[in-house]
Every structure is written in C-alpha cells, then in structure tokens.
Amino acid sequence: MPKAAQNLSVQDPATARLPAHELIYRQLRALVLFGDLAPGQAVTIQGLSERLGAGMTPVREAIRRLIAEGALEFQGNRRVSVPLLSADNISELIYARQWLDPYLTTRATERATGDDLAQLTALDTELDRAISHGDLRGYLELNYRFHKRLYELAEAPILADVADGLWLRFGPSLRVVCGRMGTQNLPDKHKDMLAAMRAGNAEAAARAIREDVVQGMEQVRQSIAPKARAH
C-alpha cells in the first residue's frame, strides 16, 4: 500500500477498508479543498505522485475524477491546476449556496437530535479555538466539517452531494482570502444557527446560515474582483 494510503488509514479508521485508489483520491481532494494547491498554480502529475507517496496510476485516476468534478483542469504537458474563479463564477456560487445551505439547514433543524446538536457544538468550539490561535488550515478543515455534518443531518443525500461539490469550487479561493485577512476577521454565524436549532426555529437557523454563507462568499468575491477586472 502506498505511504499516503497508509497514513490516511492510521488517521481515520473509517477509511481503513477503502481501496488505495480511493484513499489517494480523497487525499488529493483535500489538497484542493483546503487550498494546499493554489488556484492557477500548475503542478505536474509526477509531482503530485511524489507528494502523495503514490503510484502514477491511482494519481491519474484521482485527477480524472477531480477534473470531472470541476476541481482541477488539465493544462497540457502532464500538468494540472486548480481553476481560477471569475467574478461571475463567484456570483453563481453565492446564488447556489444562499438557497441550498438554508434549505438543508431547515431540514437538519427538523431532524437533529440532542446528540447531533452536541456534535455540531463541539465542532464549532474547535473552530473557535482554531480562529483564536490563527490556525488557518485548522479553521478551513473544521468549517468544512461543520457544514458537511449539517448537510448530513438534512437527510437529503442528492442535495448534500451538490452542496459538498460546491466546496471544491470555492475552497481554494477561500484559503487565499483567509490567508490575507487572517482568522480574526472571518464571519461566523454558527452560534446563532445553533441557538435557533436548539429552539427548533428552522426559519431562524436558515436565516443565520444564509448570512454566514453570503458574508463569507462576498469576501471571496471582493478579493478576486480586482483581478477579474484586470484580465
């Protein structure tokens, strides 16, 4: 088994039974999702293979899957890159997420148990700790895990997959923006949402998550707008 697959199995027992090519895909997906591969930065397939400690074949397969998902694009000469987002791309993402996230939150509020809310609260506490420590990568991972768990609680797997796929599109740019701004200036409406969920107020929970999404995505839009005009 490639070293990367071994590492993933140790870190997450739930992945231990997955085939090596799936583990490599998930690791490469994480590099994209959390901005370790910067938008527009071309990398070679060989370089990714070495970085992941994996053979060329599973890396090529993972790349093909991520290209199909719109998370990578082929540059020729055995190079790939994370696509640069345009202002129009961001507008589409805001439009999609400001409808989808509130809808999933409404469903999650109607279905969440006390244990589910405790899990979300624990994730949000870890998230606050990452913000206070200036831990950018930790913030990005925990913020994603928080939203992904919220999607799971909605019990709408098709829409949850759509929402999860949107993160692949804006995650790399979010890393760039947060890196410039620092973690102290990040929008966070999670506590408002959690309070509404505990009260069983689905409308207020949906409103809070919509504000969270729009504020965060607007920061990305404002950051890339000058670059988009320059091109």
Buried (B, 14 or more C-beta within 10 A) or exposed (E): EBEBBEBBBEEEEEBEEBEBBBBBBBBBBBBBBBBBBBBBEBBEBEBBBEBBBBEEEBBBBBBBBBBEBEBBBEEEEEBBBBBBBBBEBBEEBBEBBBEBBBBBBBBBBBEBEEEBBEBBBEBBEBBBEBBEEEBBBBBBBBBBBBBBBBBBBBEBEEBBEBBBEBBBBBBBBBBBBBBEEEBEEBBBBBEBBBEBBBEEBBEBBBBBBBBBBBEBBEBBBEBBEEEBEEE
